[in-house]
């Protein structure tokens, strides 16, 4: 019976630890999602402000 109680206590501790980790990861994911959205909006604004300017990354390399 003592062994079962020890295992249960260990499992309870593990569940609490995992819950804490998941909560922290959820906050980090939300923060990263906001940052990515901000970067996407900033890039869209940058592209819009350039108008018809050619974006260097879309040019073909000279060897083609």
Helices and strands as residue ranges (DSSP letters): H 2-50, G 56-58
